[in-house]
Amino acid sequence: MTEVKAVKSRPTIKRHNALIERHGEMKTAISNRLAEFKSWGNETDKGVFAELCFCILTPQTKARICDRAIRSLLVGGTLFNGTAEQVGAHLIGVRFPRVKSRYIVEARNDFLCDGHWTLKQRLDRFDNPIEARDWLATNILGLGYKEAGHFLRNIGRGEDLAILDRHVLKNLHRNGVIARVPDSLSKKEYMRIEGLMREFSKTIGIPMAHLDILFWSMETGEIFK
């Protein structure tokens, strides 16, 4: 097992080494999950849009609840043709369903023009995932930097982006990467912590996308998305 050097204390060294060992145990499962995300690049615009909507639902709501809501919306096509009220009826257990249903309809209006989807085409115009994330977070209601990065990672376009949800922030704090878990994240603070996470990833030899899933699974007990 690789030792992590130049850290502040013996407890931190122990925690880092335990993290590396845990990653070794889960590496294959994590790699397989990331390969599944990459396969989303071959999905239709509708499939990619459904993943976008999943990420719109995630703030303050568990991923499994969001996934269940999207699956319900896909039955009968409500996700693609329903009104905000009709969409909202499927968001059982999702926080702020009225607001998020409106966000979904607004996003659909943005990417569906005269019966033609433009989502993948518009994503393809960006040279790198950071530019794509900036555009999504700026232009799509309901997507901040975390949600935009989550979406891009889930469709195989953002493996080097940090998804700074509460699980990741808590574990960055536990491992001495950040001094405290912030109450909120401005763009500047998000980018600062993402940089620290990227350096930590290099230091312990765990890729960014692996580290995110590893932290998330340690908190939830599963590898999901």
C-alpha positions in Angstrom: 0.0 0.0 0.0 1.4 3.4 -1.0 2.3 5.8 1.8 1.1 9.4 1.6 3.9 11.8 2.5 4.1 15.4 3.6 0.9 15.5 5.6 0.3 17.3 8.9 -0.3 14.5 11.4 -0.2 10.8 12.1 -4.0 10.6 12.3 -4.2 12.2 8.8 -1.6 9.8 7.4 -3.6 6.9 8.8 -6.8 8.2 7.3 -5.2 8.8 3.9 -3.7 5.3 3.8 -7.1 3.8 4.8 -8.6 5.8 1.9 -6.0 4.4 -0.5 -6.7 0.8 0.7 -10.5 1.3 0.4 -10.0 2.5 -3.2 -8.0 -0.6 -4.0 -10.9 -2.7 -2.9 -13.5 -0.7 -4.9 -11.4 0.3 -7.9 -12.9 -2.2 -10.3 -16.4 -1.4 -9.3 -15.8 2.3 -9.7 -14.1 1.9 -13.0 -17.1 -0.1 -14.3 -19.5 2.5 -13.2 -17.5 5.3 -14.9 -17.5 3.2 -18.1 -21.3 3.1 -17.9 -21.4 6.8 -17.6 -19.2 7.1 -20.7 -21.7 5.0 -22.6 -24.2 7.8 -22.1 -22.4 9.6 -24.9 -24.2 7.2 -27.3 -27.6 8.0 -25.8 -30.2 10.0 -27.7 -30.8 13.7 -26.8 -33.8 12.5 -24.8 -31.7 10.2 -22.7 -29.1 12.9 -22.0 -31.9 15.3 -21.2 -33.4 12.9 -18.7 -30.0 12.8 -17.0 -29.9 16.6 -17.0 -33.3 16.6 -15.3 -32.1 14.1 -12.7 -29.3 16.5 -11.7 -31.8 19.4 -11.5 -33.7 17.4 -8.9 -30.7 16.5 -6.7 -30.2 19.6 -4.5 -31.4 18.7 -1.0 -32.9 15.4 -2.2 -31.5 11.9 -2.2 -30.3 10.5 -5.5 -32.5 7.4 -5.3 -35.6 9.6 -4.9 -34.6 11.7 -7.9 -34.0 8.6 -10.0 -37.4 7.2 -9.1 -39.0 10.5 -10.1 -37.3 10.6 -13.5 -38.2 7.0 -14.2 -41.8 7.8 -13.3 -41.7 10.9 -15.7 -40.4 8.7 -18.5 -43.4 6.4 -18.4 -45.9 7.9 -20.8 -43.4 10.7 -21.8 -44.4 13.3 -19.3 -40.8 14.4 -19.1 -40.9 15.4 -22.7 -44.4 16.8 -23.1 -46.0 17.5 -19.7 -46.7 20.8 -18.2 -44.9 22.0 -15.1 -47.9 20.9 -13.1 -48.0 17.5 -14.7 -44.2 17.1 -14.1 -44.5 18.2 -10.5 -47.1 15.4 -9.8 -44.3 12.9 -10.4 -41.8 14.5 -8.0 -42.8 12.6 -5.0 -40.3 13.1 -2.1 -38.3 15.7 -4.1 -37.7 19.0 -2.3 -39.2 22.1 -3.9 -41.2 20.2 -6.5 -43.0 23.2 -7.9 -39.8 25.1 -8.5 -37.9 22.1 -9.9 -40.8 21.1 -12.2 -40.6 24.6 -13.7 -36.9 24.3 -14.1 -37.4 21.0 -16.1 -39.9 22.6 -18.4 -37.7 25.6 -18.9 -34.7 23.4 -19.8 -36.9 21.4 -22.2 -37.9 24.6 -23.9 -34.2 25.6 -24.2 -33.2 22.3 -25.9 -36.2 21.4 -27.9 -36.6 23.7 -30.9 -39.3 23.1 -33.5 -39.4 19.4 -32.6 -35.7 19.0 -32.8 -33.4 18.4 -29.8 -30.2 20.5 -29.6 -28.7 19.4 -26.2 -25.9 17.2 -27.5 -25.1 19.5 -30.4 -24.8 22.4 -28.0 -22.6 20.5 -25.6 -20.3 19.4 -28.5 -19.3 23.0 -29.2 -17.3 23.3 -26.0 -13.6 22.5 -26.1 -13.4 21.3 -22.5 -15.7 20.3 -19.6 -14.9 23.4 -17.6 -16.3 25.6 -20.4 -19.4 23.4 -20.7 -19.9 23.5 -16.9 -19.7 27.3 -16.9 -22.2 27.6 -19.7 -24.7 25.2 -18.0 -24.4 26.8 -14.6 -24.9 30.3 -16.1 -27.7 29.5 -18.5 -29.8 26.6 -17.2 -32.1 27.3 -14.3 -31.6 24.8 -11.4 -28.0 24.0 -12.3 -25.2 25.3 -10.2 -21.6 24.3 -10.5 -22.2 21.1 -8.5 -25.2 20.0 -10.5 -23.6 21.0 -13.9 -20.5 19.0 -13.1 -22.6 16.1 -11.9 -24.5 16.0 -15.1 -21.3 16.2 -17.3 -19.7 13.4 -15.2 -22.8 11.2 -15.6 -22.7 11.5 -19.4 -19.0 10.8 -19.6 -17.9 14.4 -20.2 -16.5 15.5 -16.9 -14.3 13.0 -15.1 -11.9 15.6 -13.9 -14.6 17.9 -12.4 -15.3 18.0 -8.7 -18.9 17.4 -7.6 -18.8 19.2 -4.2 -21.9 17.8 -2.5 -22.1 17.4 1.3 -20.7 13.9 1.2 -17.5 15.0 -0.7 -17.1 18.2 1.3 -17.4 16.2 4.6 -14.7 13.8 3.5 -12.4 16.5 2.2 -12.6 18.0 5.7 -12.0 14.6 7.4 -8.9 14.1 5.3 -7.5 17.6 6.0 -8.0 19.0 2.5 -10.2 21.8 3.7 -10.3 23.4 7.1 -14.1 23.3 7.4 -17.2 22.5 5.4 -18.5 25.7 4.0 -22.2 26.8 4.5 -22.4 27.8 0.9 -20.2 27.9 -2.2 -19.6 30.9 -4.4 -18.1 30.2 -7.8 -14.7 31.4 -6.5 -14.9 29.1 -3.4 -16.1 26.2 -5.5 -13.1 26.6 -7.9 -10.7 26.9 -4.9 -11.9 23.7 -3.2 -11.9 21.9 -6.6 -8.3 22.9 -7.0 -7.5 21.5 -3.6 -9.3 18.3 -4.3 -7.4 17.9 -7.6 -4.1 18.3 -5.8 -5.2 15.8 -3.1 -6.2 13.4 -5.9 -2.7 13.6 -7.4 -1.0 13.3 -4.0 -2.8 10.0 -3.0 -2.9 8.6 -6.6 -6.7 8.3 -6.8 -8.3 9.9 -10.0 -10.8 12.7 -9.4 -13.8 10.8 -10.6 -12.8 7.7 -8.5 -12.3 9.9 -5.5 -15.8 11.5 -5.8 -17.5 8.1 -6.1 -15.4 6.7 -3.3 -16.4 9.5 -0.9 -20.0 9.2 -2.0 -20.1 5.4 -1.5 -18.5 5.7 1.9 -21.3 7.9 3.1 -24.2 6.1 1.4 -23.0 2.5 1.3 -23.5 2.2 -2.5 -22.1 3.2 -5.8 -24.8 5.0 -7.7 -24.5 8.3 -9.5 
